[in-house]
């Protein structure tokens, strides 16, 4: 059956989705890690106007009309309250050369914005210079999904460059290989 086809086995209540066998969380995490993603730093301003940001690889396009993107954040994240209250956020798609910035933001640090060249975006959310792409968004909705919050943003502005993006797969940073 083709992706997106109506009447899939899971929708009909049969097949793997109907299996009552519990998943091993470690095996699930390993299998999900096989999917290669880009690496982003998502940013906003908190209620006091201070910048908040973290490394995220759960970013995805959602819709072209209207222009929507999505990303998720662990509900227990120290940044969850700031992003949950923010009216705007920015998604900075990192270039290969920004590995150090990604690692800096992935660590628990007091001043994450000390690394990289940052400026306020059109609606205040910090925007990083030298990225592969940037999406400045208005928060459209925040939904609870399991142990995460799902953020849907309406893209208000975007930019892109010819720089190759930084990738993440199986617990390791990667670069783009050969074009097939």
C-alpha contacts under 8 A as a table, 3 or more apart, distances in Angstrom:
res1	aa1	res2	aa2	distance
1	X	5	X	6.53
1	X	8	X	7.37
2	X	5	X	5.46
5	X	8	X	6.50
7	X	11	X	6.12
7	X	12	X	6.39
8	X	11	X	5.26
8	X	12	X	6.30
9	X	12	X	5.06
9	X	13	X	6.44
9	X	14	X	5.36
9	X	15	X	5.61
10	X	13	X	5.34
10	X	14	X	5.71
10	X	15	X	5.99
10	X	16	X	7.08
10	X	17	X	5.36
10	X	18	X	7.00
11	X	14	X	7.64
13	X	17	X	7.26
13	X	18	X	5.75
14	X	17	X	6.76
14	X	18	X	5.28
14	X	19	X	7.94
15	X	18	X	5.72
15	X	19	X	6.93
16	X	19	X	5.25
23	X	27	X	7.57
23	X	28	X	6.86
24	X	27	X	5.32
24	X	28	X	6.23
25	X	28	X	5.03
25	X	29	X	6.10
26	X	29	X	5.08
26	X	30	X	6.16
27	X	30	X	5.06
27	X	31	X	6.08
28	X	31	X	5.11
28	X	32	X	6.05
29	X	32	X	5.15
29	X	33	X	6.06
30	X	33	X	5.03
30	X	34	X	6.74
30	X	170	X	7.01
31	X	34	X	5.45
31	X	35	X	7.72
32	X	35	X	5.78
33	X	36	X	7.21
33	X	169	X	5.76
33	X	170	X	4.56
33	X	171	X	6.69
34	X	169	X	5.81
34	X	170	X	5.23
35	X	169	X	6.22
35	X	170	X	7.62
36	X	167	X	6.70
36	X	168	X	5.71
36	X	169	X	4.61
36	X	170	X	7.73
37	X	57	X	6.06
37	X	58	X	7.62
37	X	167	X	5.64
37	X	168	X	5.37
37	X	169	X	6.58
38	X	57	X	5.97
38	X	59	X	7.81
38	X	93	X	7.11
38	X	94	X	7.63
38	X	165	X	6.64
38	X	166	X	5.92
38	X	167	X	4.49
38	X	168	X	6.10
39	X	55	X	7.04
39	X	56	X	6.14
39	X	57	X	4.90
39	X	93	X	6.08
39	X	94	X	5.78
39	X	102	X	7.59
39	X	165	X	7.66
39	X	166	X	5.84
39	X	167	X	5.76
39	X	168	X	6.49
40	X	55	X	5.69
40	X	56	X	5.14
40	X	57	X	5.97
40	X	59	X	7.39
40	X	91	X	6.30
40	X	92	X	5.23
40	X	93	X	4.42
40	X	94	X	5.46
40	X	102	X	7.71
41	X	53	X	6.39
41	X	54	X	5.36
41	X	55	X	4.44
41	X	56	X	5.76
41	X	91	X	5.99
41	X	92	X	5.13
41	X	93	X	6.73
41	X	94	X	7.27
41	X	102	X	7.19
41	X	105	X	7.54
42	X	53	X	5.47
42	X	54	X	5.73
42	X	55	X	6.54
42	X	56	X	6.57
42	X	89	X	6.88
42	X	90	X	5.58
42	X	91	X	4.53
42	X	92	X	6.13
43	X	51	X	6.99
43	X	52	X	5.51
43	X	53	X	4.18
43	X	54	X	6.82
43	X	89	X	5.50
43	X	90	X	5.22
43	X	91	X	6.63
43	X	92	X	7.99
43	X	125	X	5.83
43	X	126	X	5.86
43	X	127	X	7.67
44	X	51	X	5.90
44	X	52	X	5.38
44	X	53	X	6.53
44	X	82	X	7.57
44	X	83	X	6.58
44	X	86	X	6.55
44	X	88	X	6.41
44	X	89	X	4.59
44	X	90	X	6.51
44	X	124	X	7.42
44	X	125	X	4.45
44	X	126	X	6.47
45	X	48	X	7.58
45	X	49	X	5.11
45	X	50	X	5.25
45	X	51	X	4.55
45	X	52	X	5.75
45	X	82	X	7.23
45	X	86	X	6.68
45	X	88	X	7.99
45	X	89	X	7.75
45	X	124	X	6.88
45	X	125	X	5.74
45	X	126	X	7.75
46	X	49	X	5.18
46	X	50	X	5.37
46	X	51	X	6.37
46	X	52	X	6.50
46	X	82	X	4.89
46	X	83	X	7.37
46	X	85	X	7.58
46	X	86	X	6.61
47	X	50	X	7.42
47	X	82	X	6.96
47	X	85	X	7.55
47	X	86	X	7.62
51	X	113	X	7.82
51	X	125	X	7.20
51	X	126	X	6.75
52	X	79	X	7.07
52	X	82	X	7.35
53	X	79	X	7.67
53	X	105	X	7.21
53	X	112	X	7.46
54	X	105	X	5.35
54	X	106	X	6.27
55	X	102	X	6.06
55	X	103	X	7.99
55	X	105	X	5.61
55	X	106	X	5.30
56	X	59	X	6.82
56	X	71	X	7.77
56	X	72	X	7.99
56	X	73	X	7.97
57	X	168	X	7.60
58	X	70	X	7.99
58	X	71	X	5.16
58	X	72	X	5.82
59	X	69	X	7.40
59	X	70	X	5.75
59	X	71	X	4.33
59	X	72	X	7.21
60	X	69	X	5.83
60	X	70	X	5.40
60	X	71	X	6.35
61	X	68	X	6.53
61	X	69	X	4.45
61	X	70	X	6.31
62	X	67	X	7.65
62	X	68	X	5.23
62	X	69	X	4.84
62	X	70	X	6.31
63	X	66	X	6.01
63	X	67	X	5.29
63	X	68	X	4.87
63	X	69	X	6.82
64	X	67	X	4.31
64	X	68	X	6.46
65	X	68	X	7.60
66	X	154	X	7.40
67	X	154	X	5.71
67	X	155	X	5.46
68	X	152	X	6.66
68	X	153	X	5.50
68	X	154	X	4.60
68	X	155	X	5.76
69	X	152	X	5.75
69	X	153	X	5.34
69	X	154	X	6.62
69	X	155	X	7.01
70	X	150	X	6.94
70	X	151	X	5.45
70	X	152	X	4.45
70	X	153	X	6.16
71	X	150	X	5.96
71	X	151	X	5.39
71	X	152	X	6.83
72	X	148	X	6.21
72	X	149	X	5.45
72	X	150	X	4.47
72	X	151	X	5.86
73	X	77	X	7.02
73	X	80	X	6.99
73	X	148	X	5.32
73	X	149	X	5.23
73	X	150	X	6.69
73	X	151	X	7.91
74	X	77	X	5.35
74	X	80	X	7.43
74	X	147	X	6.04
74	X	148	X	4.23
74	X	149	X	6.21
75	X	80	X	6.14
75	X	147	X	5.79
75	X	148	X	4.76
75	X	149	X	5.67
76	X	80	X	6.92
76	X	147	X	7.97
77	X	80	X	5.26
78	X	81	X	7.22
79	X	82	X	5.48
79	X	83	X	6.35
80	X	83	X	5.34
80	X	84	X	5.83
80	X	149	X	7.99
81	X	84	X	5.00
81	X	85	X	6.21
82	X	85	X	5.38
82	X	86	X	6.06
83	X	86	X	5.02
83	X	89	X	7.71
84	X	142	X	6.84
86	X	89	X	7.02
86	X	139	X	7.19
87	X	138	X	5.81
87	X	139	X	5.27
88	X	123	X	6.60
88	X	124	X	7.72
88	X	125	X	6.61
88	X	136	X	7.49
88	X	137	X	5.54
88	X	138	X	4.35
88	X	139	X	5.40
89	X	125	X	5.40
89	X	136	X	6.18
89	X	137	X	5.35
89	X	138	X	6.46
89	X	139	X	6.96
89	X	153	X	7.88
90	X	121	X	7.73
90	X	125	X	5.69
90	X	126	X	6.75
90	X	127	X	6.60
90	X	134	X	7.01
90	X	135	X	5.57
90	X	136	X	4.42
90	X	137	X	5.86
91	X	127	X	7.95
91	X	134	X	5.63
91	X	135	X	5.06
91	X	136	X	6.51
91	X	137	X	7.90
92	X	127	X	6.64
92	X	128	X	6.42
92	X	131	X	6.45
92	X	132	X	7.86
92	X	133	X	6.23
92	X	134	X	4.61
92	X	135	X	6.63
93	X	131	X	5.78
93	X	132	X	5.52
93	X	133	X	5.03
93	X	134	X	5.91
93	X	165	X	7.00
93	X	166	X	7.97
94	X	97	X	7.92
94	X	98	X	5.91
94	X	99	X	7.78
94	X	102	X	7.66
94	X	130	X	7.99
94	X	131	X	4.94
94	X	132	X	5.67
94	X	133	X	7.32
94	X	165	X	5.74
94	X	166	X	5.63
95	X	98	X	5.43
95	X	99	X	7.74
95	X	130	X	7.17
95	X	131	X	5.11
95	X	132	X	4.92
95	X	163	X	5.99
95	X	164	X	5.58
95	X	165	X	4.13
95	X	166	X	4.97
96	X	99	X	6.22
96	X	163	X	7.63
96	X	164	X	5.93
96	X	165	X	5.22
96	X	166	X	4.18
96	X	167	X	7.67
96	X	175	X	6.57
97	X	100	X	7.81
97	X	166	X	7.60
98	X	101	X	5.27
98	X	102	X	6.42
98	X	131	X	7.79
98	X	166	X	7.39
99	X	102	X	5.11
99	X	103	X	6.32
99	X	166	X	7.10
99	X	173	X	7.93
100	X	103	X	5.17
100	X	104	X	6.05
101	X	104	X	4.96
101	X	105	X	6.20
101	X	115	X	6.00
101	X	116	X	6.30
102	X	105	X	5.29
102	X	106	X	6.07
103	X	106	X	4.99
103	X	107	X	6.36
104	X	107	X	5.57
104	X	109	X	7.61
104	X	112	X	6.53
104	X	115	X	7.02
105	X	108	X	7.39
105	X	109	X	7.47
105	X	112	X	5.60
109	X	112	X	5.79
111	X	114	X	5.72
112	X	115	X	6.36
113	X	116	X	6.80
113	X	118	X	7.26
116	X	128	X	6.80
116	X	129	X	7.51
117	X	128	X	5.78
117	X	129	X	5.57
118	X	126	X	6.13
118	X	127	X	5.59
118	X	128	X	4.68
118	X	129	X	6.31
119	X	126	X	5.58
119	X	127	X	5.40
119	X	128	X	6.63
119	X	129	X	7.80
120	X	123	X	7.49
120	X	124	X	4.89
120	X	125	X	5.72
120	X	126	X	4.64
120	X	127	X	5.96
121	X	124	X	4.91
121	X	125	X	5.26
121	X	126	X	5.58
121	X	127	X	5.49
121	X	136	X	7.21
122	X	125	X	7.50
122	X	136	X	7.60
123	X	136	X	7.85
125	X	136	X	7.69
127	X	134	X	7.37
128	X	131	X	6.55
131	X	134	X	6.87
131	X	160	X	7.57
131	X	161	X	7.25
131	X	163	X	7.32
131	X	165	X	7.92
132	X	160	X	5.63
132	X	161	X	5.18
132	X	162	X	6.73
132	X	163	X	5.17
132	X	164	X	6.37
132	X	165	X	5.58
133	X	158	X	7.22
133	X	159	X	5.43
133	X	160	X	3.99
133	X	161	X	6.18
134	X	158	X	5.39
134	X	159	X	5.28
134	X	160	X	6.42
135	X	155	X	6.25
135	X	156	X	7.59
135	X	157	X	5.98
135	X	158	X	4.45
135	X	159	X	6.81
136	X	155	X	5.82
136	X	156	X	5.71
136	X	157	X	5.17
136	X	158	X	6.10
137	X	153	X	5.26
137	X	154	X	5.17
137	X	155	X	4.42
137	X	156	X	5.30
137	X	157	X	7.09
138	X	153	X	5.36
138	X	154	X	5.19
138	X	155	X	6.65
138	X	156	X	6.82
139	X	142	X	7.58
139	X	151	X	7.15
139	X	152	X	6.22
139	X	153	X	4.53
139	X	154	X	6.44
140	X	151	X	7.67
140	X	152	X	5.42
140	X	153	X	4.90
140	X	154	X	5.88
141	X	151	X	6.00
141	X	152	X	5.23
141	X	153	X	6.97
142	X	149	X	6.48
142	X	150	X	5.56
142	X	151	X	4.68
142	X	152	X	6.39
143	X	149	X	5.56
143	X	150	X	5.06
143	X	151	X	6.67
144	X	147	X	7.53
144	X	148	X	6.11
144	X	149	X	4.64
144	X	150	X	6.16
145	X	148	X	5.33
145	X	149	X	5.79
145	X	150	X	6.39
146	X	149	X	7.85
155	X	158	X	7.12
164	X	175	X	7.87
164	X	176	X	7.15
165	X	175	X	7.37
165	X	176	X	7.52
166	X	173	X	7.12
166	X	174	X	6.50
166	X	175	X	5.88
166	X	176	X	7.76
167	X	173	X	5.62
167	X	174	X	4.81
167	X	175	X	5.75
167	X	176	X	7.29
168	X	171	X	6.78
168	X	172	X	5.58
168	X	173	X	4.42
168	X	174	X	5.54
169	X	172	X	5.45
169	X	173	X	6.46
169	X	174	X	6.87
